[in-house]
Amino acid sequence: MATASSTHPNPNDGFAPDTALDGNPVTFWNDNTIGEFPDWLQVTSPAATTLPGVTVVTHSAGGAEDFTVQTLDAAGTWTTQASVTGDTDVTRYVPFAAPVSTASVRITVTKDWEQDPSQQWTRIAEVIPGQFPGFPATTPSLLLRKGFAVGKQVAQARVYVSGLGYYVLSIDGQRVGDRVLDPAFTAYDKTAEYVTYDVTSAVAKGGAHAIGVTLGRGFYALHSGDTKYWGGAPWLTDTTRMILKLQIDYTDGSHETVVSDGSWQVVGADGTTGETLAESLGLQGRTGHGRAPASYRPSPLLRTGFEVSSPVKRARLYATALGLYEACINGQPVSGDKLAPGWTDYRKRVPYQTYDVTDLIVEGSNAIGAVLADGWYAGSLCWWGTFFYGDKRAFRARLEIEHTNGSRTVVASGGGWKSGSGDIRYKGNPSNVQSSVAGSGSVKKL
Protein backbone atom coordinates (compact mmCIF):
# COMPACT_ATOMS: atom_id res chain seq x y z
CA MET A 1 0.00 0.00 0.00
CA ALA A 2 1.02 3.65 -0.34
CA THR A 3 0.21 6.88 1.47
CA ALA A 4 1.24 10.44 0.74
CA SER A 5 1.48 13.93 2.20
CA SER A 6 -1.37 15.02 -0.12
CA THR A 7 -3.13 13.81 -3.25
CA HIS A 8 -4.53 15.83 -6.11
CA PRO A 9 -8.29 15.17 -6.37
CA ASN A 10 -9.36 13.00 -9.28
CA PRO A 11 -12.78 11.36 -9.63
CA ASN A 12 -11.21 8.17 -10.91
CA ASP A 13 -8.39 8.06 -8.34
CA GLY A 14 -6.00 8.58 -11.22
CA PHE A 15 -3.44 10.34 -8.99
CA ALA A 16 -3.76 8.09 -5.94
CA PRO A 17 -0.58 7.03 -4.08
CA ASP A 18 -1.17 3.37 -4.96
CA THR A 19 -0.54 4.15 -8.63
CA ALA A 20 3.16 4.21 -7.69
CA LEU A 21 2.87 0.47 -7.04
CA ASP A 22 0.87 -0.68 -10.08
CA GLY A 23 3.87 -1.47 -12.29
CA ASN A 24 2.72 1.03 -14.91
CA PRO A 25 4.96 4.12 -15.33
CA VAL A 26 2.17 5.87 -17.24
CA THR A 27 0.10 6.30 -14.08
CA PHE A 28 1.50 8.38 -11.20
CA TRP A 29 0.89 9.86 -7.78
CA ASN A 30 0.28 13.63 -7.95
CA ASP A 31 0.51 15.80 -4.83
CA ASN A 32 -1.97 18.61 -4.10
CA THR A 33 0.33 21.37 -2.78
CA ILE A 34 1.51 23.03 -5.95
CA GLY A 35 4.79 24.88 -5.50
CA GLU A 36 5.07 23.88 -1.82
CA PHE A 37 7.64 21.48 -0.39
CA PRO A 38 8.40 19.01 1.09
CA ASP A 39 6.11 16.36 -0.37
CA TRP A 40 6.40 12.72 0.60
CA LEU A 41 5.24 9.32 -0.60
CA GLN A 42 5.42 6.26 1.63
CA VAL A 43 5.13 2.67 0.39
CA THR A 44 4.63 -0.24 2.76
CA SER A 45 4.80 -3.98 2.13
CA PRO A 46 3.17 -6.69 4.30
CA ALA A 47 6.53 -8.01 5.47
CA ALA A 48 10.07 -6.71 5.74
CA THR A 49 12.46 -7.35 2.87
CA THR A 50 16.15 -6.64 2.34
CA LEU A 51 16.74 -3.80 -0.11
CA PRO A 52 20.06 -2.78 -1.72
CA GLY A 53 18.30 0.36 -2.92
CA VAL A 54 15.18 1.46 -4.79
CA THR A 55 14.35 2.57 -8.31
CA VAL A 56 12.36 5.83 -8.36
CA VAL A 57 10.42 6.64 -11.53
CA THR A 58 9.19 10.22 -11.59
CA HIS A 59 7.49 12.16 -14.41
CA SER A 60 8.73 14.42 -17.19
CA ALA A 61 6.38 17.13 -15.88
CA GLY A 62 6.89 17.17 -12.14
CA GLY A 63 10.10 15.21 -11.77
CA ALA A 64 11.83 15.15 -8.41
CA GLU A 65 15.13 17.05 -8.60
CA ASP A 66 16.10 16.86 -4.91
CA PHE A 67 14.82 14.08 -2.68
CA THR A 68 15.75 11.70 0.12
CA VAL A 69 15.00 8.00 0.57
CA GLN A 70 14.28 6.79 4.09
CA THR A 71 13.52 3.35 5.55
CA LEU A 72 11.62 2.37 8.67
CA ASP A 73 13.23 -0.11 11.09
CA ALA A 74 11.56 -2.54 13.47
CA ALA A 75 11.70 0.02 16.30
CA GLY A 76 9.70 2.55 14.27
CA THR A 77 12.63 4.86 13.47
CA TRP A 78 13.10 6.47 10.07
CA THR A 79 16.64 6.47 8.73
CA THR A 80 17.86 8.36 5.67
CA GLN A 81 19.56 5.84 3.37
CA ALA A 82 20.32 8.14 0.43
CA SER A 83 19.98 11.74 -0.72
CA VAL A 84 19.71 12.82 -4.35
CA THR A 85 20.30 16.38 -5.57
CA GLY A 86 20.20 17.86 -9.05
CA ASP A 87 18.52 14.80 -10.54
CA THR A 88 17.50 15.18 -14.20
CA ASP A 89 16.57 11.55 -14.93
CA VAL A 90 13.00 10.34 -15.04
CA THR A 91 14.23 6.97 -13.83
CA ARG A 92 16.84 6.87 -11.07
CA TYR A 93 18.20 3.87 -9.25
CA VAL A 94 19.12 4.98 -5.74
CA PRO A 95 21.55 2.56 -4.08
CA PHE A 96 21.93 2.33 -0.31
CA ALA A 97 25.32 2.28 1.42
CA ALA A 98 24.46 -1.24 2.61
CA PRO A 99 21.42 -3.51 2.22
CA VAL A 100 18.62 -2.65 4.63
CA SER A 101 15.80 -4.83 5.95
CA THR A 102 12.56 -2.82 5.98
CA ALA A 103 8.85 -2.94 5.27
CA SER A 104 8.41 0.79 4.57
CA VAL A 105 10.19 3.27 2.28
CA ARG A 106 9.51 7.01 2.21
CA ILE A 107 10.50 9.36 -0.63
CA THR A 108 10.63 13.00 0.48
CA VAL A 109 10.85 15.56 -2.32
CA THR A 110 12.24 19.02 -1.52
CA LYS A 111 12.64 20.42 -5.04
CA ASP A 112 10.94 19.91 -8.41
CA TRP A 113 12.75 20.41 -11.71
CA GLU A 114 9.75 22.27 -13.21
CA GLN A 115 10.69 25.96 -13.58
CA ASP A 116 7.16 27.33 -13.80
CA PRO A 117 5.85 27.72 -10.21
CA SER A 118 2.30 27.15 -11.42
CA GLN A 119 3.34 23.68 -12.62
CA GLN A 120 5.45 22.53 -9.69
CA TRP A 121 3.59 19.37 -8.88
CA THR A 122 5.38 16.41 -7.36
CA ARG A 123 4.72 13.27 -9.35
CA ILE A 124 6.07 9.77 -8.74
CA ALA A 125 5.08 7.03 -11.14
CA GLU A 126 6.77 3.99 -9.58
CA VAL A 127 8.79 3.01 -6.51
CA ILE A 128 10.44 -0.33 -7.29
CA PRO A 129 12.47 -2.45 -4.85
CA GLY A 130 16.10 -2.78 -5.95
CA GLN A 131 17.35 -1.97 -9.44
CA PHE A 132 14.63 -2.79 -11.93
CA PRO A 133 16.13 -4.87 -14.81
CA GLY A 134 14.17 -2.90 -17.38
CA PHE A 135 15.95 0.28 -16.32
CA PRO A 136 19.66 -0.45 -16.80
CA ALA A 137 22.32 2.04 -15.90
CA THR A 138 23.42 4.52 -18.55
CA THR A 139 26.33 3.20 -20.63
CA PRO A 140 28.44 4.73 -23.39
CA SER A 141 27.62 4.05 -27.02
CA LEU A 142 29.16 0.99 -28.65
CA LEU A 143 31.76 1.42 -31.39
CA LEU A 144 31.81 -1.17 -34.20
CA ARG A 145 34.41 -1.40 -36.96
CA LYS A 146 35.22 -3.59 -39.96
CA GLY A 147 38.12 -3.32 -42.40
CA PHE A 148 37.85 -4.14 -46.10
CA ALA A 149 39.85 -3.65 -49.26
CA VAL A 150 38.98 -2.33 -52.72
CA GLY A 151 41.12 -3.78 -55.52
CA LYS A 152 39.23 -2.79 -58.67
CA GLN A 153 37.62 0.22 -60.26
CA VAL A 154 34.34 0.99 -58.48
CA ALA A 155 31.18 1.61 -60.49
CA GLN A 156 28.81 2.02 -57.57
CA ALA A 157 28.69 1.39 -53.83
CA ARG A 158 25.72 1.37 -51.48
CA VAL A 159 25.36 0.88 -47.74
CA TYR A 160 22.11 -0.49 -46.31
CA VAL A 161 22.09 -0.07 -42.55
CA SER A 162 19.71 -0.27 -39.63
CA GLY A 163 20.28 -0.09 -35.91
CA LEU A 164 18.25 -1.55 -33.11
CA GLY A 165 19.07 1.68 -31.36
CA TYR A 166 20.36 4.83 -33.06
CA TYR A 167 23.48 4.69 -35.21
CA VAL A 168 26.04 6.98 -36.82
CA LEU A 169 27.81 5.55 -39.88
CA SER A 170 31.33 6.42 -41.05
CA ILE A 171 33.83 5.25 -43.68
CA ASP A 172 37.54 5.88 -43.12
CA GLY A 173 36.65 8.14 -40.19
CA GLN A 174 34.37 10.39 -42.23
CA ARG A 175 30.70 10.50 -41.35
CA VAL A 176 28.34 9.19 -44.02
CA GLY A 177 25.29 11.40 -44.55
CA ASP A 178 23.86 14.04 -42.26
CA ARG A 179 20.79 12.23 -40.98
CA VAL A 180 20.20 12.04 -37.23
CA LEU A 181 18.04 9.80 -35.07
CA ASP A 182 18.04 6.92 -37.56
CA PRO A 183 16.40 4.53 -37.89
CA ALA A 184 12.95 5.98 -37.29
CA PHE A 185 10.92 4.65 -34.39
CA THR A 186 8.94 1.50 -35.18
CA ALA A 187 7.44 -1.43 -33.29
CA TYR A 188 10.85 -3.09 -33.16
CA ASP A 189 9.50 -6.53 -32.30
CA LYS A 190 7.85 -6.53 -35.74
CA THR A 191 9.72 -4.17 -38.09
CA ALA A 192 12.98 -2.25 -38.22
CA GLU A 193 13.53 0.36 -40.92
CA TYR A 194 16.78 0.79 -42.84
CA VAL A 195 18.49 3.65 -44.66
CA THR A 196 20.42 3.48 -47.95
CA TYR A 197 23.52 5.59 -48.60
CA ASP A 198 25.46 6.12 -51.82
CA VAL A 199 29.11 5.74 -50.74
CA THR A 200 30.68 5.42 -54.18
CA SER A 201 33.00 8.38 -53.69
CA ALA A 202 34.02 7.19 -50.23
CA VAL A 203 35.35 3.84 -51.50
CA ALA A 204 36.43 4.84 -55.02
CA LYS A 205 40.08 4.96 -54.03
CA GLY A 206 41.65 1.52 -54.08
CA GLY A 207 43.33 -0.08 -51.10
CA ALA A 208 42.38 -0.54 -47.45
CA HIS A 209 39.25 1.02 -45.98
CA ALA A 210 37.30 0.76 -42.75
CA ILE A 211 33.59 1.12 -42.06
CA GLY A 212 32.47 2.09 -38.58
CA VAL A 213 29.23 2.46 -36.66
CA THR A 214 28.57 4.24 -33.38
CA LEU A 215 25.54 2.58 -31.80
CA GLY A 216 23.34 4.12 -29.11
CA ARG A 217 20.21 2.98 -27.33
CA GLY A 218 17.64 5.09 -29.16
CA PHE A 219 14.04 4.05 -28.65
CA TYR A 220 14.92 0.36 -28.96
CA ALA A 221 16.83 0.03 -25.70
CA LEU A 222 15.40 3.08 -23.97
CA HIS A 223 14.85 2.78 -20.26
CA SER A 224 11.13 2.18 -19.91
CA GLY A 225 10.71 5.03 -17.44
CA ASP A 226 12.46 7.58 -19.62
CA THR A 227 9.43 8.39 -21.72
CA LYS A 228 5.68 8.10 -21.50
CA TYR A 229 3.80 4.87 -22.32
CA TRP A 230 6.99 2.79 -22.38
CA GLY A 231 6.48 0.30 -19.58
CA GLY A 232 4.78 -2.29 -21.77
CA ALA A 233 7.03 -2.10 -24.83
CA PRO A 234 7.72 -5.78 -25.72
CA TRP A 235 11.17 -5.14 -27.24
CA LEU A 236 12.81 -3.44 -24.24
CA THR A 237 16.31 -4.76 -23.75
CA ASP A 238 19.75 -3.75 -22.55
CA THR A 239 21.43 -5.01 -25.74
CA THR A 240 21.65 -2.95 -28.92
CA ARG A 241 22.21 -4.40 -32.39
CA MET A 242 23.33 -3.24 -35.82
CA ILE A 243 22.47 -4.76 -39.22
CA LEU A 244 24.44 -3.60 -42.26
CA LYS A 245 25.29 -4.50 -45.82
CA LEU A 246 27.86 -2.67 -47.96
CA GLN A 247 27.63 -3.65 -51.62
CA ILE A 248 30.36 -2.59 -54.04
CA ASP A 249 29.76 -3.03 -57.78
CA TYR A 250 32.88 -2.97 -59.95
CA THR A 251 33.12 -1.78 -63.54
CA ASP A 252 34.04 -5.28 -64.70
CA GLY A 253 30.65 -6.56 -63.54
CA SER A 254 31.86 -8.26 -60.36
CA HIS A 255 30.55 -7.47 -56.88
CA GLU A 256 31.77 -7.46 -53.30
CA THR A 257 29.83 -7.25 -50.07
CA VAL A 258 30.63 -6.48 -46.46
CA VAL A 259 27.93 -7.54 -44.00
CA SER A 260 27.47 -7.27 -40.26
CA ASP A 261 28.61 -10.43 -38.52
CA GLY A 262 30.71 -11.65 -35.63
CA SER A 263 33.99 -10.65 -37.28
CA TRP A 264 33.53 -6.95 -36.57
CA GLN A 265 35.63 -5.32 -33.88
CA VAL A 266 33.52 -3.95 -31.07
CA VAL A 267 34.52 -1.53 -28.33
CA GLY A 268 32.09 -1.97 -25.47
CA ALA A 269 31.04 0.27 -22.65
CA ASP A 270 34.00 -0.89 -20.55
CA GLY A 271 36.51 -0.36 -23.37
CA THR A 272 36.90 -4.07 -24.09
CA THR A 273 36.87 -5.47 -27.62
CA GLY A 274 35.84 -8.67 -29.25
CA GLU A 275 32.16 -8.81 -28.37
CA THR A 276 29.86 -10.13 -31.06
CA LEU A 277 27.27 -7.39 -31.22
CA ALA A 278 27.02 -7.00 -34.99
CA GLU A 279 23.93 -8.88 -36.06
CA SER A 280 24.25 -11.39 -38.89
CA LEU A 281 22.36 -10.17 -41.90
CA GLY A 282 19.32 -12.05 -43.17
CA LEU A 283 18.77 -11.02 -46.76
CA GLN A 284 15.11 -11.94 -47.02
CA GLY A 285 12.09 -12.61 -44.86
CA ARG A 286 12.18 -12.81 -41.11
CA THR A 287 15.24 -12.14 -38.98
CA GLY A 288 15.68 -12.30 -35.26
CA HIS A 289 14.26 -8.79 -35.02
CA GLY A 290 11.46 -8.77 -37.59
CA ARG A 291 11.84 -8.18 -41.29
CA ALA A 292 15.36 -7.94 -42.69
CA PRO A 293 16.04 -4.19 -42.87
CA ALA A 294 18.59 -4.49 -45.68
CA SER A 295 16.22 -5.72 -48.33
CA TYR A 296 12.51 -5.63 -47.53
CA ARG A 297 12.58 -8.76 -49.72
CA PRO A 298 12.97 -8.27 -53.46
CA SER A 299 9.76 -8.47 -55.46
CA PRO A 300 9.72 -11.69 -57.52
CA LEU A 301 9.59 -11.42 -61.29
CA LEU A 302 7.72 -14.22 -63.07
CA ARG A 303 7.67 -15.03 -66.78
CA THR A 304 6.80 -17.68 -69.34
CA GLY A 305 6.82 -17.73 -73.12
CA PHE A 306 4.20 -19.17 -75.44
CA GLU A 307 3.53 -19.49 -79.18
CA VAL A 308 0.49 -18.31 -81.14
CA SER A 309 0.16 -20.05 -84.49
CA SER A 310 -3.13 -18.68 -85.83
CA PRO A 311 -5.01 -15.36 -85.85
CA VAL A 312 -6.55 -14.29 -82.51
CA LYS A 313 -10.25 -13.57 -82.16
CA ARG A 314 -10.29 -12.79 -78.45
CA ALA A 315 -7.99 -13.17 -75.44
CA ARG A 316 -8.75 -12.92 -71.75
CA LEU A 317 -6.36 -12.98 -68.78
CA TYR A 318 -7.62 -14.10 -65.38
CA ALA A 319 -5.15 -13.27 -62.61
CA THR A 320 -4.81 -12.95 -58.85
CA ALA A 321 -2.14 -13.16 -56.16
CA LEU A 322 -1.35 -13.67 -52.51
CA GLY A 323 0.16 -10.23 -52.23
CA LEU A 324 0.05 -7.56 -54.94
CA TYR A 325 0.78 -8.07 -58.62
CA GLU A 326 1.15 -6.27 -61.91
CA ALA A 327 0.94 -8.37 -65.07
CA CYS A 328 2.17 -7.65 -68.57
CA ILE A 329 2.16 -9.33 -71.96
CA ASN A 330 5.02 -8.76 -74.37
CA GLY A 331 6.34 -6.05 -72.09
CA GLN A 332 3.07 -4.09 -71.99
CA PRO A 333 0.97 -3.78 -68.80
CA VAL A 334 -2.37 -5.52 -69.12
CA SER A 335 -4.11 -2.64 -67.33
CA GLY A 336 -3.57 0.48 -65.27
CA ASP A 337 -4.65 -1.27 -62.07
CA LYS A 338 -2.60 -0.70 -58.94
CA LEU A 339 -2.66 -2.73 -55.73
CA ALA A 340 -4.52 -5.65 -57.33
CA PRO A 341 -6.12 -7.89 -56.18
CA GLY A 342 -6.86 -5.60 -53.20
CA TRP A 343 -7.23 -6.38 -49.53
CA THR A 344 -9.35 -9.33 -48.51
CA ASP A 345 -9.43 -11.96 -45.80
CA TYR A 346 -6.95 -14.18 -47.63
CA ARG A 347 -7.77 -17.07 -45.30
CA LYS A 348 -11.25 -17.28 -46.82
CA ARG A 349 -11.22 -15.84 -50.33
CA VAL A 350 -9.01 -14.21 -52.95
CA PRO A 351 -10.69 -12.18 -55.72
CA TYR A 352 -9.37 -12.32 -59.27
CA GLN A 353 -9.33 -9.82 -62.12
CA THR A 354 -10.27 -10.34 -65.77
CA TYR A 355 -8.50 -8.39 -68.49
CA ASP A 356 -9.17 -8.17 -72.22
CA VAL A 357 -5.68 -8.61 -73.70
CA THR A 358 -6.64 -9.28 -77.30
CA ASP A 359 -4.62 -6.35 -78.62
CA LEU A 360 -1.47 -7.48 -76.79
CA ILE A 361 -1.21 -10.92 -78.41
CA VAL A 362 0.75 -11.35 -81.65
CA GLU A 363 1.20 -14.30 -83.96
CA GLY A 364 4.46 -16.08 -83.22
CA SER A 365 6.43 -15.81 -79.98
CA ASN A 366 4.85 -14.11 -76.96
CA ALA A 367 5.65 -13.77 -73.28
CA ILE A 368 3.55 -13.13 -70.19
CA GLY A 369 5.07 -11.88 -66.95
CA ALA A 370 4.19 -10.49 -63.54
CA VAL A 371 5.88 -8.77 -60.63
CA LEU A 372 4.80 -9.63 -57.09
CA ALA A 373 4.92 -7.63 -53.86
CA ASP A 374 4.01 -8.29 -50.23
CA GLY A 375 0.94 -6.06 -50.13
CA TRP A 376 -1.55 -6.63 -47.35
CA TYR A 377 -0.96 -10.37 -47.49
CA ALA A 378 2.65 -10.38 -46.25
CA GLY A 379 3.48 -6.71 -45.74
CA SER A 380 3.15 -4.50 -42.69
CA LEU A 381 -0.55 -4.54 -41.84
CA CYS A 382 -1.58 -1.93 -39.27
CA TRP A 383 -0.95 -3.11 -35.71
CA TRP A 384 -0.81 -6.77 -36.78
CA GLY A 385 2.65 -6.30 -38.25
CA THR A 386 4.15 -8.29 -41.11
CA PHE A 387 3.18 -11.75 -42.41
CA PHE A 388 -0.26 -11.63 -40.80
CA TYR A 389 -1.78 -13.90 -43.46
CA GLY A 390 1.42 -15.60 -44.61
CA ASP A 391 4.98 -15.01 -45.79
CA LYS A 392 4.99 -16.97 -49.08
CA ARG A 393 3.69 -14.84 -51.91
CA ALA A 394 2.02 -16.54 -54.85
CA PHE A 395 0.65 -15.71 -58.29
CA ARG A 396 -2.07 -17.46 -60.26
CA ALA A 397 -2.96 -16.70 -63.86
CA ARG A 398 -4.85 -18.23 -66.75
CA LEU A 399 -4.63 -16.76 -70.25
CA GLU A 400 -7.36 -18.03 -72.63
CA ILE A 401 -6.94 -17.27 -76.33
CA GLU A 402 -9.74 -17.95 -78.83
CA HIS A 403 -8.59 -18.20 -82.44
CA THR A 404 -10.56 -17.29 -85.54
CA ASN A 405 -10.54 -20.95 -86.62
CA GLY A 406 -12.35 -21.97 -83.42
CA SER A 407 -9.34 -23.44 -81.61
CA ARG A 408 -8.15 -22.30 -78.20
CA THR A 409 -4.77 -21.76 -76.54
CA VAL A 410 -4.48 -21.78 -72.74
CA VAL A 411 -1.44 -20.54 -70.81
CA ALA A 412 -1.63 -21.11 -67.04
CA SER A 413 0.71 -20.45 -64.13
CA GLY A 414 2.74 -23.47 -63.18
CA GLY A 415 6.13 -24.95 -62.48
CA GLY A 416 7.46 -24.24 -65.95
CA TRP A 417 7.56 -20.46 -65.43
CA LYS A 418 10.87 -18.68 -64.90
CA SER A 419 11.39 -16.54 -61.83
CA GLY A 420 13.93 -14.03 -60.61
CA SER A 421 14.45 -11.23 -58.10
CA GLY A 422 13.71 -7.70 -59.20
CA ASP A 423 15.10 -4.35 -58.14
CA ILE A 424 11.90 -3.31 -56.37
CA ARG A 425 12.08 -3.70 -52.62
CA TYR A 426 9.21 -1.96 -50.86
CA LYS A 427 7.71 0.47 -53.30
CA GLY A 428 8.09 1.56 -56.89
CA ASN A 429 6.75 0.81 -60.33
CA PRO A 430 7.82 -2.28 -62.26
CA SER A 431 9.45 -1.85 -65.64
CA ASN A 432 9.52 -4.28 -68.56
CA VAL A 433 8.91 -7.59 -66.82
CA GLN A 434 9.52 -9.66 -69.94
CA SER A 435 13.05 -8.44 -70.39
CA SER A 436 13.81 -8.25 -66.67
CA VAL A 437 13.27 -11.87 -65.71
CA ALA A 438 16.53 -13.68 -66.33
CA GLY A 439 16.45 -16.29 -63.61
CA SER A 440 14.83 -19.68 -63.69
CA GLY A 441 12.80 -21.45 -61.08
CA SER A 442 9.23 -22.33 -60.31
CA VAL A 443 5.97 -20.49 -59.84
CA LYS A 444 3.74 -21.70 -57.06
CA LYS A 445 0.25 -22.86 -58.01
CA LEU A 446 -2.53 -21.65 -55.76
Secondary structure, DSSP 8 states (H G I E B T S, - for coil): -EEES-----TT-TT-GGGGGSS-TTS-EE-S-TT---EEEEEEEEEEEEEEEEEEE--SSS-EEEEEEEEE-TTS-EEEEEEE-S---SEEEEEEEEEEEEEEEEEEEEEES--SGGG---EE-EEEES--TTS------EEEEEEEEE-S-EEEEEEEEEEES-EEEEETTEE-----S-S----TTT----EEEE-HHHH-S-EEEEEEEEE--TTTT--TTSSTT-TT-TT--S--EEEEEEEEEETTS-EEEEE-STTSEEE-TTS-B----B-----SSEETTEE-TTTS---EEEEEEEEE-S-EEEEEEEEEEESEEEEEETTEES----SBT----TTT----EEEE-GGG--SEEEEEEEEEE-HHHHS-BGGGBS-SS-S--EEEEEEEEEETTS-EEEEE-STTSEEEE-S-SSS-----HHHH----------
